[in-house]
Each structure stands twice: as structure tokens, then as C-alpha cells.
Amino acid sequence: MPDPRTATAVFCDDVRYEVSNKFSLIGIYQENMVFHANPPVLVPKLCTSFWLLSDIDDPIKHFCARVLLTSSGVDDVELVRYEFAEMPPLPTDKDDARKSILRGTLAFGPFAIESVGYIEVWCETERDDIRAARLRVEFESSDQPLETQVET
């Protein structure tokens, strides 16, 4: 029986592709996205990079990545969706590898955030819906003088 599939993701401001098959994630968010303004706010661009891991002998037959904006009392808003029309070839026998990794990057925006909530990355396969990451959205009042808003 294969191990459960797992997924992880990070949120950032930008993704830059470099030579030698490298990429840089710029402005990585930790657990919160904090706005020093009152809602609503407009986010011009947000990016996510995700990884979905499965056993080599448990190939992924269908994949869809979705990013949702969630708030209590409001329907979820789908910010971006990417569905593979055809699955890319994943290694099935590479040395002694036990896992296959499907990696992707999504950039999306602009979008408005009107209340406290979450931005979530979901990796959906033919068998599982896996939440890969969750970023809390918070607002700090902009009614305070600027000096009191600066974190030390």
C-alpha cells in the first residue's frame, strides 16, 4: 500500500527564474499577511510555489492546483485554478528513488481582500484534495500614528 500523498506550498511576492534550472522566491510570507490599512485592500500580485509528493508506484493521474480566498460568513473565492490537460511524465524508476515530486508555480492578481481570512493552496488529484498551505490575512488599524505601527 502506498504512503499517503502529501503537499506543501509557500506564498511570496514574486518568482524569478534563473539559469541552470533554478528559481528564486522573492518576499516569502511566513504564517500571516498583515496589512497596515483598513479593508478592503487590493493585492496587485501574489505567487505560490507548491510541491506534491507521491510514491513512485502511485502515479498521479489527474492534478489541479487551486488558490482560494476564504473568510467566515462569505463564500470562498477562487483566485486561480490550474488544471493539467495532460499529466507531465514523472519518473517511474530513477535509481533508488521512492517518491515522485510534481512542482509548480502560480502567479495571480490583482484581487481584493475585504476582511480577515485565509488564502489557501489546494492540490487536487483523482483521489485526494490536499491543502498544501494556508496564509492568514490580518489587518492592523491605520488609524494609529505611523510610529506605533512599526514593529521593532
C-alpha positions, -999 to +999 in steps of 0.1 A: +000+000+000+015+034-009+021+062+016-004+090+017+003+118-008+015+150+008+017+186-004+033+218+007+034+253-006+048+288+001+034+322-007+056+350-020+055+383-038+074+371-069+091+342-086+122+347-107+135+321-130+173+319-133+198+300-154+208+264-146+172+253-138+169+275-106+142+298-094+141+324-066+111+331-044+110+368-035+093+381-004+083+348+012+054+352+037+055+334+070+022+325+086+005+358+082-001+385+056-005+417+075-019+449+060-014+482+078-046+496+064-083+492+067-101+468+044-107+465+015-071+463+001-060+455-034-033+429-038-016+435-072+002+402-074+007+371-053+026+339-061+027+304-047+051+276-053+038+241-045+051+205-043+030+174-044+048+142-033+036+107-041+052+072-041+069+062-074+044+033-077+014+056-070+014+078-101-008+109-102-034+106-130-052+139-126-040+172-110-055+206-103-040+234-082-064+260-068-059+290-046-089+301-025-096+332-005-117+323+025-135+344+051-161+335+077-196+341+066-186+346+029-184+321+001-148+311-009-134+329-038-113+310-063-083+333-071-066+310-096-070+275-109-046+254-130-055+220-143-031+198-162-047+189-195-022+160-197-001+149-168+037+155-173+058+124-172+070+117-137+099+094-130+089+058-125+124+043-120+152+066-111+180+049-091+165+041-058+140+069-056+109+062-036+090+094-043+078+114-073+075+152-070+052+174-090+062+210-086+045+241-099+043+279-095+013+301-099+012+339-101-021+357-098-038+390-092-049+416-088-076+408-063-093+425-034-093+414+002-123+427+021-119+410+055-098+389+078-095+353+065-071+329+047-055+323+014-052+286+008-034+264-018-052+231-027-037+203-046-065+181-060-058+147-076-081+119-088-080+105-052-073+133-027-079+170-021-049+182-001-045+216+015-008+224+008-007+258+026-027+284+044-018+320+049-038+341+074-048+376+063-049+402+090-055+440+092-039+464+117-057+496+121-043+525+101-059+550+125-029+549+147+000+572+142+027+557+119+053+554+148+031+530+167+026+507+136+063+500+131+074+467+146+107+465+164 
